[in-house]
Amino acid sequence: MEKKNCNPKETSSQKASDKNHLTLKNSLLKAKKGTLSDVKESVEAGCKIVQYREKCKSTGEMIDEAAEIKKICSGRAIFLINDRIDVSLAVDADGVHIGQDDMPIETARKILGANKIIGLTVHNADEAIEAEKSGADYVGLGSIFDTFTKKDAGKGIGPASIREVRNAIKISVVAIGGINKENCRSVIENGADSLVAISAVVCSDDVKKETREFIDIIREIKGTGSSK
């Protein structure tokens, strides 16, 4: 899912089919330097997708923060909003990521339009196949490993599950949940197009360095060179 440019005329399917990079998801974790600083350092390090996930702030606060994140990502990274289609519309983000219990993809597509990216969380191949049929641009598969970041994530399904989903669909597969530098190799080797890193990145002392190291591991496995 590597984003090669930010041409507004580029279709959502083209954007979502780019591969090989890291997704940084801002969550309820307490970032050491602050959300905007973490996003800036991650994008500068080569992170190609940023997902904004916020559960505690007001809608107005979310729009203000998302607008600032969009400025950082502009021309350098895809910017997605988790769940909140209204916030995505307000800041003209590149798209949204929704869950199984959120708004149906067909409805979200009518609201957002054909050129926006829509990703859906799935837990197995059957859900992934249904997501593709419904028009998702990519699936977020997880939780791959046990994680404390999301309370309802459940027990990790393991990296071998990625291969089953990868073989079942043509759209991109993004691995989610409990992923760190020690286990990310198994994620990519089993067919994930990209991966989400939350605590492993935002809880580190050097976000830029941590992001580069993730990307270098991914590129080494896929044979696409170094981020340096």
N, C-alpha and C positions, 0 to 999 in steps of 0.2 A: 504493500500500500504506500510506497514511497511517492510523495507528491513532487512532480517535476516542474510544475508551474502553477500559477493561480489565475489563469485566464478564466474570467467569469463565463465565457462561452463554452468552456470545457464541460462535457456532460458528467453527471454524477457517476455513471458506470465507469467512465475513463478514470476519474479521480480514485474511485474505490478499488480499481484493479491494480494500481501501482503497489509495489511490494518492498520488502526488505528492511523496514525501519521500526523505530520505537515509538510507541504511543505513551504520552504522559497524561495521566488522569489526575486532575486536582480533586481531592476528596476532603473528608472531614479531618484528615490527619493534620496535625499542627506543623506546618512548614517552618523550618528554622529561620529562614530569611524572608518569609512571606510569599504568597501565591504569585504575585506579579514578577518578583525576582526569580522564583523558581522557573516560571514559564520562560522568561527571557534567557536565562542561562541554558535551559534545555534546548530551546530553539537554536540558540547560537552554537550549541554543541552538535546540532544535526538532527534533533527530534523532528519528525515530519508530520506528526499528528498530535494535537492537543485536545483533550476532552475536558470540558468544564463540568464538574459535578459538585453541586452545593445544595445542602439540605436544610441549613439553619438560617440563612439570611432572607430578608424580605425580597420581593420581586424587584423593587427599585434598586436595592443594593446589588442584586445579581446582575441586573442590566448594566449598571455602572461598571462593575468589575469585568463582566464579559466584554464590554466595549473596549476596555483597556487591553484585555488579552487579545482581542481581535487585532488591535493595532500592532501588537508584538508579532503576531502570527502572519500578518499580511505579507503576501509575496514569498513567504518562507515555509509555512506549515498549514496544513488543513486544520480548521478550528470547528469542533463539534460541541454541542451542548447536550448534556445528559438529561433525558426526560422532558425538559421544559421547552416545548415547541414555541410557546409565547416569547420566551427569552431569545430563542434562536431567531425568530422573526424580527424582534426588536433591534437586534444588533446585526442582522443579516449575516449570521454565521454560515459556514459551509454546509451545515446539516445538523442532525441530531442522532443520539443513540438512545434507543428505548428498550424497555424490558417486556417480558411476556405478558405482564398484567397492565401495561400502559396502553395508550391509544393504538388501535390497529394500524398496521403499516399503510393500508389502502387509504385510510382517513388522513393519516399524517402526510401522505403523498399529495392528496388533494389540497391540503393547506399549504404545504411548502413548495410544491411545484416539481416539475420533472428534473430540474438541474441541481437539486440539493441532495446531499448524501443522507441516507437513512440506514443505520445499523441496528441490529436486533440481538439481544442477548439470547443465547440458546444453551442447552445443556446436553444435547445428544444429536445424533444424525437425523432422527425424525423431525425434530424441531428445526434443524438447519435446512432440511429439504423444504419444509413448509415456508420458512422465511424466504428462501430463494423464489419459490412460487409466488409469494405475496409481493415481491418486488424489492426486497432488501438489497442494498448494495454490498453489504458485508455482514458477517455474523461475528459476534463476540462470544467465544466459547469458554465456558468455565462453570465453576471455579476449577482450574486445573490442579492447583494445590490448595491445601487448607489456608485460609486467610482470615485475619481479624479485621480487615478494612471494611468488609461488608458483612453485617451481622446475619443476614439471611442467605449467605452464599452456600451454606451446606458444606459437606465433606468434599474434598478435592476429588475430581473424577480421573485424574492421572493423565500424563502426556500421551499415552497410547491412544486415548480417545480422540486426539486431534487427527490422527491418521484416518480413522473411520469417517469422521466428518469431512476431511479434506477429499476423500475418495467419493463422497456422496454428492458434493455440490461443486459448482464452477466459480461462484463468487468467493471473495477473499475471506480467510479465516483468521481472526485476531484472537490470540490466546489471552485469557484473563484469569487473575487470581493467584496470589502467593508466589509470583514469579520474581526470582532474584538472579544474580550473576552465577550462582552455583547451579541452578537448575534450568536456566534459560536455554542451554544447549539442547537439552532433550525436547524442549518445546519446538524449536526451529527444525531440528532433525526429524521430528514427526510430522512436519508439513505446515506449521503455522506460517502465514505470510508476514505477520508482525505480532508484536506482543505489547501488553500493557504492563507498565511498571509504576507502582504507586509508592509504597513505603520504602522500597529499595532505593528510590531516587530522592524523594522529598525529605526523607529522614536522614539523609547523608550530610556530611559536613561540606561536601563540594559537589553540588548538583551537576555542574557542567562536566566535571571529570567523570562522575558516575554515569551520566548519560552517554558520554563518548565511549566509555568502556563497554556498555551494553551494545551500542551500535557496532563497535569493532568486533565483538563476538558474533553478532548476527551476520555481518559482512564476511567475516572469516569463513563461517559455515556455508554461506551462499556464494562465496567466491567473488564478491563485488568490491574488494579493496578496503582501505582504511578510511575512517572519518577524519583523520588528522590532516 
